[in-house]
Amino acid sequence: MTTTKTMSAFQDHELAPGYEYQDIRYELKPLVGPEGSEIEGLFNAWIWLDNPRQYNSYTTRAVAEVILALRQASNDAKVVCVVFTAVGDKAFCTGGNTAEYSEHYSGRPDEYRRYMRLFNDMVSGLLECDKPVINRVNGMRIGGGQEIGMACDFSIAADTARFGQAGPKHGSAPVGGSTDFLPLYVGWARAADSCTLCETWTAHQALGYGLINGIAPVLKVDGEFVANPLVHCQAEFDAYGRPLWGMLKSGEALVAAKGVMKSAEVDLSLLDAEVEKLTFKLASTMPDCTTYTLENLRRHKLAHWDRNREGNRAWLSLNMMTEGSAGFRTFHRAPREAREADFLAMRKALGEGAVWSDAFLKAFAPYAVDTEEEG
């Protein structure tokens, strides 16, 4: 007697069944073929950071929700890829929410350590997702945003995006992934420059350095797409014969470029098309073979990340008693033109034996000192 197996329903593997997202968005979009037709029954899971007013900096709740969203996408057999992106056209992510860092976590190393457990789990979740993860870089990818972007498998960026670190300028160190991942992407010298000097790269530079997989124009003038007018090709090439790209610094060309930027319409449709093209290419492979290939590629990142993340979590927590508190409060509280501490005054005071106190802070980071009203 021959029996036929019938397909059984899947078990529920969700960590929080029925959870309703608050600080991020989770959306299933149909897989799209080369001709623009939707592929029935197959989807991509789009995870959106949703804090455009603060350049999509992630709140504590958003970090927890990204973890849940990655698990939800991993558990969905109809999902082909995860697209990790953000709302708006100014920023993918500029890192942690400085309002929370400044006004809640400063001076609370024990609680910041718990927060960093969530952050570490988010990075690990990206590195261990059962689907290919594509970072759709819709704008600035700075600080912690750069770190979670590099934890993804692929990155497709708007040609107006910028990439870089901010930690040593604002009271932290880029040890939430950048010191682990960036040398793998761009080599030691460029990683050292980026992680310490905090000078940003254009999308063209990031592409040439091997940090991202592709770029797309997003500005329209008179209905036609134009390249980022602030970027120009320098008359020199790198060791591999690739052109070097830089930002216009001054002169009439810069004035004209800013005028174009101001008047241009932002249209992310070509960026979306590039992302969808990549997801279809990935869908046109054996799923388990592709997943296992990516898992093996990710081991290069995980070898560094797993070795360092717990020690880095401890250091970042303790740093919230000193430079972290001073830097984040200065950035959050000070006027735009004074968002950095007086680094030279700080170094001079430390060179003379100063100890951390409100009197010490007043000399180089006065906005970091609580008033009586602030407590």
N, C-alpha and C positions, 0 to 999 in steps of 0.2 A: 504494500500500500504506500503510495506517494503522498507526502504532505507538503503543503506550501506555506512558507512563513509569511506572515503578514507584518507590515511595518507597524511597530508599536510607537506610542507617543514617547517623547523624551522625558526623562526625569527633570525636575526643577533644580538647576545647579546655581541659582542666583544667591548672592550673599544677602540681598535685601529685596525679596520679591515685591513688586508693586511700588517700589520707591519712586517718588516724584521729584525730579531734579529742580533745584532752586537757583543755584548760582552758575550752572552750565546748561547747555542744551544737548539733547541726544536725539538724533534724527536718522531714520532709515531712508536712504535715497536709492531708487532703482539703479542697478548697474546699467550703464549706457554703452551701446556698441559703437563702432566706428562711424556709422551713418547717423548717429544720434537717436537710434531707436532704443527703447528700454527693453532689457532682457527680463522676461517674466520669471518671477520666483527667486531672483538673486538681487542682493542689495549691498550697499556700502554703509557702514555706520559712521555718521559724521558727529564728532564730538566738538562742541563749540564752547570755548571760554566766552563768557558773556558779561564783560565788565568794560565796555568800550570807553566809558567816561574816565576810567583810570587806566587806560591803555592795556586793558585786559590782564592786569595784574591779578594773580590768583589769590582769593581769600582762603581761609582755612576750610570753609565748607566746600569751596570749589575743588580743592585738592582731594578731599574725601570723595567727592562726586565723580571726579575723573577716574579714580580707582574703581568705583562701582561701574562706571560706563565701560571701561576697558574689559572688565569681567563680563558684563552683559554682552558686549560684542563678541568676545571669545566664545561665549556659550551659545551663540546663535548660529546654527548650521547654515542659514541662508545668507549670512554675511560673508562677503569676499574680502574686503579690506576695511581698515579703520582710517578715516581722514580726520586728523587732529588739527583744528583750526580755531578761529576766533571771529567774533562779530565785528563788523566795520572794516575800514580800509586804512587805519592809521597804525595798528599794532597787532601782531599775533600775540605777543606777551612780553612784558617788561619785567617779569619776575614776580616775587612776592609782593603782597599788598603793603605798601609803605605806611599806610594809615594804621593797619593792624600792628606792624612791626614797631612803629613809633609809639603808639599810644597804649598798646596792650602788652606786647612781648618784651619791650625794653625793660631791663632790670628783673626779668622773670626767667632765668635760665632753665629752671626745672620745667616750666610749661613750654618754653620754646623747644626743649628737647622732645616733648610729646608732639609738638607741631612738626618737628623735623622727622619724626617717625612716619607721619603721614606723607611728607614730601618724599622721603626715601622710598616709600611704598609706591608712590606715583611713578617715580623714575623706574623702579623695578617692574612695575606693571606694564610700562611701555616696552621695556626690554624683554618681557616674558609673555606679551600678548600672543594669542594663538592665531592672529591674523597679521598680514603685513600692515605696517603702520606708516602712513604718509603724512608728513607735516605740510599742510597748505599754509604757506607763510604769507599772510595777507598784509603784512606791514612789519614794523620793528620787531626783531627777535633779539632781545637784550637781557643780560643777567640770567636769572633763572629761566626766562623764556628761551634763551639760547641753549640752556642745559636740557630742558625737556624736549626741545626741538632736535637736538643731537641724539637723544635716546630713541628717536623714531628711525625707521629703516630708510626712508626716502624723504627728500624735501624738495618741493616745487615752490618757487617764490615769485611774488610780484617784483618787477624790476625796480620798484621804488623802495623795496625793503632794505633795512640795514641790520647788521649783525655785530654783536660784540658783548663785552662784559662791563660791569659797573662796580663790582664789589669793592676793590681797593680805594675807589673814590668816595664810597658811601658807607664804609664801616664794616665790610664783610670780605670774604675771600671766595672765589668761584669754585668752591669744593663740593658743590652739589651736582657735579658731573663734568664741568668743563675741564678741570685739571686731569680728569680721567680720560675724557673722550677727545678733547680738541687736538692733542698731539697725534692721535690716530688719524684724524681727518686731514690736518694741515701741516704736520711736522712740528718739531720742537721749537724752532725759532719763531715761527708765526704764532704758535700757541703761547709762548712766553710773552711776546709783544701784546697779544690780545688780553691775556689774563691779568697782566700787571698794569699796562698803560691805559687800558680801557678806551682805546681808539677804535672806532667802528669801521666795518667794511661795507662796501656797497654790495648789492646782489651780484653784480658782475664780478667783483673781486671774489666773493664767496664761491661763485661757480668756477672761476679759474683756479682757486685754491683746492677745489675738491670737497668743499663743505656741503654743497647742495647739488641736486641732480639736474635742475633746470630752472629757467626763469620765463616770465611772460610779461609783455607790456600791459599796463592797466590804465594808461592815460589816453584820453581822446580829445583831439582838437578838431573842431568842425566835422565831427562824426567819424574821424579817422584815428586809428591807434597811432601813438607816437612813443618813441623810446623815452626813458627818463631823461629829461633835458639837463639835469644837474650832474650827470655822469658823462665823462669823456674818456676816449681811449688815448692813453699816453703813447708817445713815439718810442716805446721800448717793449721788450718781451721777456717772459720768464725763461727758466732753463729748458722748458719743454716747448718753447716757441709760441706760447699763448700770450695774447696781448694783455697788458696791465691796464686796469681801469682805475680812474681816480675821480674825486669830486672836484667840481669847479670851486676855486678858492676866492677869487676876486675878479674885478674887472667888468667890462660891459657884457661879456658872455654870461657871467653869473647873474647880473641884473635881468637880462633877457630870459634866462632859464627860469628864474623865480617868477617872472611874469607869466610864462607858459604854465608853470605849476599852479599858479593861482587861478588861472582861467580854465584849465583843463577839467574835463569831466572824468571821474573815476569809474571805470567799468571793469569788473573782475571776471567777466565772462571768458576771456582767453585763459586766465589762470585756472578757472574751473574746468575748461576744456582739456588743459594739459593734465590736470589731476585725474579727470575721468578717463583720458586716454591711457594713463599709466595703470589705473585700476583694471581696465579691460585687458591690457597686456598681461597683468598678473592673473586675471581670471582665466586666461587662455594657457594655463599651465596646470600640471597635476597638483592638486591642493596639498597633499601631504609632503610631496617632494619639495614644493616651494617653502612650506612651513619649516621643514627640517633644514633646508638650506639657510634660511634666515636665522634659525636658532643657532646654527654653527657660526655664521657670521657675527651674530650678537655676542658670542663667547669672548671675542676680542675686547669688547666694551665691558662685559661682565667681569672679566678677569681683573680689571682695575677697579671697577665700581664695587664689587663685592668685597674686595680686600680693604677698601678705604672708607666705605660709607659710614660705618658705625663710629670710627674714630673722628671722622669729620663732623658727624652729628654732635658728638660731645664737645668738640672745639667750638662749633658755631653757637651752641647753647651758652657756653661760658663767655663767649665774645659779646653776648647781649648785656653783659655787665659793664663793658668798657667801650671799645671802638664801635661795636654794633649799635649800642644805644646812642652814642654821640652822632654817628653818621646818619642813621635812619631818622632820628628826631630833627637833625639839621635839615635833611632833604625834605621832610614832610612839613616842618613848621616855618622854615625861613622863606623869605621872598624868593622868587625865581632866580634873581641875579646873585643870590647868596646861599645856594643850596649845597655848597661844599664847605667843610671845615677849613680853618687856616692851618694847612698841613705843616708849614715851616715853623709857625709859632708852637705848634704841638711838639714837633721834634726838638726844638730848642728847649722847651720846658722839661721834656723827658731827659734831655741831655744834662740838665742841671739838677736832676734828681726829684722832679715833681712826682707826687702820687695822685692817683685818681680821686677827685673830689669835685664838688660844685665850683669851688674857687678855681681849680685847674681847668674845668670845662669852660668857664666864663672867658678865659683867655683866648680860646681858639674855636669854640663851638657854643656860643652863648644861647642859641635857640634850643640846645639840648638840655638846658637846666630848667627844671620845673619851677614855675611860680607857685606862690601859696595857693592861688585859685586852682591851678592844675593839679596840685598835690604831688 
